[in-house]
Amino acid sequence: MPANPVLALLDALLEDYADEWLTKPMFHYRWAFEADVDRASRIVPLPMNIQVSNEELAWIAQAFGGRQVSRLGVVGSNPGTAPLIEASYTRLLDILERHFASNAFLMGRRPGASDFALYGQLSQLALFDPTPMALTCQTAPRVVAWTQWVEDLSGLEPIDTDWVSPSALPSTVTDLLAEMGRTYVPVMLANERALQAGEKAVTAAVDGQPWVQQTFPY
């Protein structure tokens, strides 16, 4: 965690964006495309019991996959919002590809909470689910390599001076904050209004397009 209060705030904001907004493309790509549904349904449940029989695994895959597909609406993925979700991920890849061309992490030469939140989503988007993985490999090879690298940072020895100076933030960090304001912030504000009003649906505008999803109390 950065000791500098400005960096700490930015790190916390970007951590929240990665942890909460990027769940939308992660869940969307996994459960809205047939090839991704097939892979995740068969593999994601397996760590609970790798020795499960093929017959039982087939049943589990069908039940688990069906349940997850039915929950697409919880994160806001539907035919109306799908283009917005996919466009936001494409823009993110562009920003990160430019960022990692000259920066090891989001806040300098050492990772912050935002890096680990970002890694969590990219470990699926860039390294597991076939549809976003193909997109990421094609358009953002540095993002793929960064995600593989962050898998094991045991050799890294960070020091305090590895944090970037708040007065010298890379322009790509500003771009990330702008992307956050373009997507996550209006949806969060609309969700808060809907929650306070006791409404079951959230209606917002993202990029001038309607965003509709069920209200998310969490």
C-alpha positions as CSV (number, residue, x, y, z in Angstrom):
1,M,0.0,0.0,0.0
2,P,1.5,3.4,-1.0
3,A,2.4,5.6,2.0
4,N,1.7,8.7,-0.1
5,P,-2.0,9.6,0.4
6,V,-2.5,10.6,-3.2
7,L,-1.1,7.4,-4.5
8,A,-3.0,5.4,-1.9
9,L,-6.3,7.0,-3.1
10,L,-5.5,6.3,-6.7
11,D,-4.5,2.7,-5.9
12,A,-7.7,2.2,-4.0
13,L,-9.8,3.7,-6.8
14,L,-8.2,1.5,-9.4
15,E,-8.4,-1.6,-7.2
16,D,-12.1,-1.1,-6.8
17,Y,-12.6,-0.6,-10.6
18,A,-10.6,-3.7,-11.4
19,D,-12.3,-5.8,-8.7
20,E,-15.9,-4.7,-9.4
21,W,-16.2,-3.3,-13.0
22,L,-13.9,-5.8,-14.6
23,T,-16.0,-8.6,-13.1
24,K,-18.5,-7.6,-15.8
25,P,-16.3,-8.4,-18.9
26,M,-14.9,-11.5,-17.1
27,F,-18.3,-12.9,-16.3
28,H,-19.8,-11.8,-19.6
29,Y,-17.1,-13.4,-21.8
30,R,-17.2,-16.6,-19.8
31,W,-20.9,-17.2,-19.8
32,A,-22.2,-15.4,-23.0
33,F,-20.1,-17.4,-25.5
34,E,-20.6,-21.1,-26.3
35,A,-16.9,-22.1,-26.3
36,D,-16.2,-20.2,-23.1
37,V,-19.3,-21.7,-21.4
38,D,-18.2,-25.2,-22.4
39,R,-14.6,-24.8,-21.1
40,A,-15.5,-23.2,-17.8
41,S,-18.4,-25.5,-17.1
42,R,-16.1,-28.6,-17.4
43,I,-13.0,-27.2,-15.7
44,V,-13.9,-24.6,-13.1
45,P,-15.8,-27.1,-10.8
46,L,-13.0,-29.7,-11.0
47,P,-10.7,-28.5,-8.2
48,M,-13.4,-29.3,-5.7
49,N,-12.9,-33.0,-6.6
50,I,-10.5,-33.9,-9.4
51,Q,-11.2,-37.6,-9.0
52,V,-14.9,-37.2,-9.8
53,S,-16.2,-39.7,-12.4
54,N,-16.8,-38.6,-16.0
55,E,-20.5,-39.2,-15.6
56,E,-20.8,-37.1,-12.5
57,L,-18.6,-34.4,-14.1
58,A,-20.9,-34.2,-17.1
59,W,-23.9,-33.7,-14.7
60,I,-22.0,-31.1,-12.6
61,A,-20.9,-29.2,-15.7
62,Q,-24.4,-28.9,-17.0
63,A,-25.8,-27.8,-13.7
64,F,-23.0,-25.4,-12.9
65,G,-22.9,-23.9,-16.4
66,G,-26.7,-23.4,-16.5
67,R,-26.6,-21.7,-13.1
68,Q,-23.9,-19.3,-14.1
69,V,-25.4,-18.4,-17.5
70,S,-28.7,-17.6,-15.6
71,R,-26.7,-15.1,-13.5
72,L,-25.4,-13.0,-16.3
73,G,-27.9,-10.3,-15.4
74,V,-26.4,-10.0,-11.9
75,V,-23.3,-8.3,-13.3
76,G,-25.3,-6.4,-16.0
77,S,-24.5,-8.6,-19.0
78,N,-27.5,-8.7,-21.4
79,P,-28.0,-8.1,-25.2
80,G,-28.3,-4.4,-24.6
81,T,-25.1,-3.9,-22.5
82,A,-22.9,-6.5,-24.2
83,P,-21.4,-4.1,-26.7
84,L,-20.6,-1.6,-23.9
85,I,-18.9,-4.3,-21.8
86,E,-16.9,-5.6,-24.7
87,A,-15.9,-2.1,-25.9
88,S,-14.8,-1.2,-22.3
89,Y,-12.5,-4.3,-22.3
90,T,-11.0,-3.4,-25.6
91,R,-10.2,0.1,-24.5
92,L,-8.7,-1.2,-21.3
93,L,-6.4,-3.5,-23.3
94,D,-5.3,-0.5,-25.4
95,I,-4.5,1.5,-22.2
96,L,-2.7,-1.4,-20.5
97,E,-0.7,-2.3,-23.6
98,R,0.6,1.2,-23.8
99,H,1.2,1.4,-20.0
100,F,3.2,-1.8,-19.7
101,A,5.4,-0.8,-22.6
102,S,7.2,1.5,-20.2
103,N,6.0,0.6,-16.7
104,A,6.3,-2.6,-14.7
105,F,3.1,-2.0,-12.6
106,L,0.3,0.5,-12.4
107,M,2.0,2.7,-9.7
108,G,5.7,2.2,-10.5
109,R,8.2,-0.6,-10.2
110,R,6.3,-2.4,-7.4
111,P,2.7,-3.7,-7.3
112,G,-0.1,-2.2,-5.4
113,A,-3.6,-3.5,-4.5
114,S,-4.8,-2.3,-7.9
115,D,-2.3,-4.6,-9.6
116,F,-3.4,-7.7,-7.8
117,A,-7.1,-6.8,-8.4
118,L,-6.3,-6.4,-12.1
119,Y,-4.3,-9.6,-12.2
120,G,-7.2,-11.5,-10.7
121,Q,-9.5,-10.6,-13.6
122,L,-6.8,-10.9,-16.3
123,S,-5.9,-14.4,-15.1
124,Q,-9.2,-15.4,-16.5
125,L,-9.7,-13.0,-19.4
126,A,-6.1,-13.3,-20.8
127,L,-5.2,-16.8,-19.8
128,F,-8.2,-19.0,-19.5
129,D,-11.4,-18.1,-21.3
130,P,-11.0,-18.7,-25.1
131,T,-12.9,-15.7,-26.5
132,P,-11.2,-12.9,-24.4
133,M,-7.9,-14.8,-24.4
134,A,-7.8,-14.7,-28.2
135,L,-8.7,-11.0,-28.3
136,T,-6.0,-10.2,-25.6
137,C,-3.3,-12.3,-27.3
138,Q,-4.0,-10.6,-30.7
139,T,-4.2,-7.0,-29.5
140,A,-2.3,-6.8,-26.2
141,P,0.6,-9.3,-26.0
142,R,2.2,-7.3,-23.2
143,V,-0.9,-7.7,-21.1
144,V,-0.7,-11.5,-21.6
145,A,2.9,-11.5,-20.6
146,W,2.3,-9.2,-17.6
147,T,-0.4,-11.5,-16.3
148,Q,1.8,-14.5,-16.6
149,W,4.6,-12.7,-14.8
150,V,2.4,-11.5,-11.9
151,E,1.4,-15.1,-11.3
152,D,4.7,-15.4,-9.4
153,L,6.5,-12.4,-8.0
154,S,8.5,-14.3,-5.4
155,G,11.8,-12.9,-6.8
156,L,10.7,-9.2,-6.5
157,E,12.3,-7.2,-3.7
158,P,10.3,-3.9,-3.6
159,I,11.5,-0.7,-1.9
160,D,9.7,2.5,-1.1
161,T,11.3,4.4,-3.9
162,D,9.8,2.0,-6.4
163,W,6.5,3.9,-6.2
164,V,5.9,6.5,-8.9
165,S,5.9,10.1,-7.8
166,P,2.3,11.6,-7.7
167,S,3.7,14.6,-9.7
168,A,4.9,12.2,-12.5
169,L,2.0,9.9,-13.1
170,P,2.1,8.2,-16.5
171,S,-0.5,9.5,-18.9
172,T,-1.8,6.0,-19.1
173,V,-2.9,6.1,-15.4
174,T,-4.9,9.2,-16.2
175,D,-6.4,7.3,-19.1
176,L,-7.3,4.5,-16.7
177,L,-9.0,6.9,-14.4
178,A,-10.9,8.5,-17.4
179,E,-12.0,5.0,-18.4
180,M,-13.2,4.3,-14.9
181,G,-15.2,7.6,-15.0
182,R,-16.6,6.7,-18.4
183,T,-18.1,3.3,-17.3
184,Y,-17.9,2.3,-13.6
185,V,-18.8,5.6,-12.0
186,P,-22.1,6.3,-13.8
187,V,-23.2,2.8,-13.2
188,M,-22.3,2.9,-9.5
189,L,-24.0,6.2,-9.0
190,A,-27.2,4.9,-10.7
191,N,-27.0,1.7,-8.7
192,E,-26.8,3.8,-5.4
193,R,-29.9,5.8,-6.5
194,A,-31.9,2.7,-7.4
195,L,-30.9,1.0,-4.1
196,Q,-31.9,4.0,-2.0
197,A,-35.2,4.3,-3.9
198,G,-36.0,0.6,-3.4
199,E,-36.0,0.0,-7.2
200,K,-35.2,-3.4,-8.6
201,A,-33.6,-2.2,-11.8
202,V,-30.7,0.2,-12.4
203,T,-30.9,2.5,-15.4
204,A,-27.8,4.5,-16.4
205,A,-26.1,6.0,-19.4
206,V,-22.7,4.7,-20.5
207,D,-21.2,6.4,-23.6
208,G,-24.6,7.8,-24.3
209,Q,-26.1,4.3,-24.5
210,P,-28.6,2.9,-22.0
211,W,-27.3,0.6,-19.3
212,V,-29.9,-1.6,-17.5
213,Q,-29.3,-4.2,-14.9
214,Q,-30.8,-5.4,-11.7
215,T,-30.0,-3.4,-8.6
216,F,-26.9,-4.8,-6.8
217,P,-27.1,-4.3,-3.0
218,Y,-23.5,-5.5,-2.5
